[in-house]
Amino acid sequence: MPSDAELLQLAFESEEDASWEAIRALHHRATKEIFEAAAAKLSSERPQSRSRAAMILAQLGIPKRAFPDQSLAVLTETLAREQEPSVVASLVIAVGHLHDERIIPSLLPLGRHTNAEVRYAVASSLHGLPAAHTIETLILLSCDPSPKVRDWACFAIANADVDSSATRDALLARVRDDDLDTKSEAIAGLCRRRDARVVPLLIELLESNGSIMDDAMQSILALDETELRSRDDWNNVDWPRLQRALEKWRC
């Protein structure tokens, strides 16, 4: 079994696959010496070393985190001064793994970063944090030129505990997105919010055997006709046609 020192050397000096294997092993060992070594590498002149150090600190001690406050402090301090986009993205992913709302002020300005990988990291790291503080940035990212940024932003919005006209409109704007994942997350989010405006698209998709992700389909199937018929905003829904479309999909 390799020593901690040997694993650290592999993590920082090896090719990507071997490096990740070492990083995963370091996560589970999670000693003070490993934390200090990774924290020191955040000041390395090599961008790759700074990125790998961030990835070590991201999940140190999983499933029960080791040194979470210390990791948060050193990662956010490094993020404030880092200029290399690839390292910024790694740092954002790393602080996102800590699931600590104290990172929000550091992440929100990066939602407008010029680098798509950084914006993707922001979208994924904001997921699960208090939506009252993050929803404006997520709505911005839901319109991003990059499909994977839009996908993660829509996923975060769809699962957020905020239900407002702004969130619904943001999701509705993406239900015909060219990216299947983004479109599916938007549909799922509107179904969970029982927004009747999604129904015409659902019928169109189901009747044409259009593609949709499983999670979105489960959200569609969870719609309760008995419950929804009593709601004024669902009065104009063509229920027979929707039911026929669902039966066609099931067949």
N, C-alpha and C positions, 0 to 999 in steps of 0.2 A: 504494500500500500504506500503510495507516495506521501511524502511529508507535506506540511503546509507550504514550506518554502518551495518545494518542487512543483506543487500545484500552482502557486503564484507565478513561478517562472513559465510554466506551460500557458497559463492564462494570458500573460503579456507578450510572450515571445513566439507562440506557436501559430500555425495556420488556423483559419477560422473554426473548423470543426473540432480540432483538438483543444482550441482555446475555450470554446463553449462547454466542452465536456469538463474541463478543469474548473470553469466558473461555476457550473452546477454543483460540483463537488464542494467548492469553497462555500457556497450558499449554506450547505448543511453543516459544515464545520463551524463557521461563524465565531471564531475566537477574536479576542481583542486585538491580537497581532495581525490577523487578516484584515480587520477593519482599518487598523492604522496603516497597513501597507497599501490598501486600496485608496484610502483617503490621501496618502502622500502622492500616489500616482496621478491624482487629479491635477497636479501641477506639472506633470511631465511635458517635455517639449514635443512629444509625439502625439498627434491627435488620436491615433489608434489606441494608445495606452490610456489616454483620458477617457475615451469611450468605454473601454473594457473595465476600467476602474468604476465607472458609473454603473455598469451592468452587474458588477460584483455587489456593490452597495445596495442596488435596487431590491434584492431579495435575500439579503443576508439573514440567515437564521430561519428561513421558511420551514414549516408553516408558521411557527411563532417567531416573530421578528426579533433580531438582536440589534441593539444600538439604533433603534429607529429615530430617536430625536437627534442623536449625533450625526446619523447619516443624512437626515433632512437638512440639518444646518450646513454641513459641508457641501452637499449637492446644490443647495440653493445659492450658497455663496459663490460656488464655481459657475453656476448658471448665469449669475449677474455679470460676470466678466468674460465669459466664453464668447468667441467670435466665429469659430469654425462651425458651419452649419451641421455637419455630420455629428460633431460632438454635442452641439446644442440639442439635436434630436435625441441623442442617447441620454443626456441629462434629463430631458423632459420625460422620456419614457421611465427613467429610473425614479424620479420623484413621484410619477404617477403610480408606480407600484407600492408606494408607501401609503396611499389612500388617506392622505392627511389634508384637510381643507386649508391648512396654512400655506399650502403651495399655490393656491388660486391666484393671489396677486402677482406671483412670478410668471404664471402661465398666460394670463389673459392678454398681455401685450403681444405675445408671440403668435397669437392667432392671426396677426397681419404680417407675419414674417414672409420674406420673399421666397424662401425655400419650402417646397412642397413637403419634404420629409419632416421638417420642423412643424408645419401646420398639421400634418397627420399625427405626429406625436402629441400635439396639443389636444386634438380632437379625442384621441384615445385616452389620454390621461385625465381629461375633464369628466369622462363618463363615470358616474357613480358619486361624484362630489355634489355638494348642495346646489341644486339647479338654480335656485334664486340668484346665485352669484355668477353662474356660468352660462345661463341660457342665451344671453345676447351674443356672446362669442360663438356658441354652438350654432346659433341661427346664421351668423355670418359664415361659418365654415360649411354649413349645409349647402351653400351656393359656390363652393370652391371649384376652381377649374380641374382639380385632381379628383378622379372618381373615388379613390380610397379615403380621401379626406371627407368627401360628401357622405360616403357610406358610414364612417365612424361618427360623424356629427349627427346624421339622422338616427343612427342606433342610439346615441346618447339622448337625443331629444325624445325619441319614441319611448324610452324607458325612464324618462325623468318624471319626478313627482310634481311637475308644473304643468297645468292644463290651462292654456290661455289662447286667445285668438291669434297671438303672434306665433305660438308654437304650432298650432293647427295649420295656420297659413304657410308656415315654413315647410311642414310635412306635405301639405297639399301641392306645393310648388315642385315637389320632387317625385310625385307619383307616376310621372311619365319619363322619368330620368332614363337616359341611355344605359346606365349602369344597373344591372339586375339587382345587385345587393342593395344599392341605394334606394331604388324603387321599392323593393320589398320591405325595407325598414320603414319607409315612409307610409306604406299601406298598413303595415302592422301597427304603427303608432296611431294612425287615424282610427283603425278598428278598435284599439284599446280605449280610445277616447270617445267611441260611439259617435263619430262624426259622419253624418249621412251623406256628406258630399263625396265620400269615397265610393259609394255604392255603384254609380254608373260605370266607373272604371272596373270595379270588381266584376260586374256583369260582362263587360267587354272582354276582360281577361279570361274569364271562365268559359265564355261561349267560343272564344277563338283558340282555346287551349294554350293561352299565352304562358310564358315562363314566370314563375314566382317561387321564392324560397320557402322552405317548409315552415319556418317560424311564422312568416306572414300568412301562410295558408291556415295554420292553426288558429291565428287570431281571427281570421274570417269565419272559420267553423265555430268559434266560440261565441259569435253573435247570437243573441237570444231573441228570436222573433217576438215571442210573447212579451218580453220586457220592452222591446223597442217600439212595438206598435202603439204603445201608450204614450210615446213621446211626440210632442208637436213637430219637432224637427225631422221626424221620420215619416210624417204623414204622406209625403209624396213618393215614397219608395215603392217601386214596382215589385212587390213581394213575390207574386207568382213567377215572374221572370227570373228573379234572383234565385228562387228555389229550383227552377228548372236548370239554371246555369250550374248550381251546386250539384245537382243530380248528374248532369252531364260530366262534370269534373270527376265525381266519384266513380263513374263508369269507365 
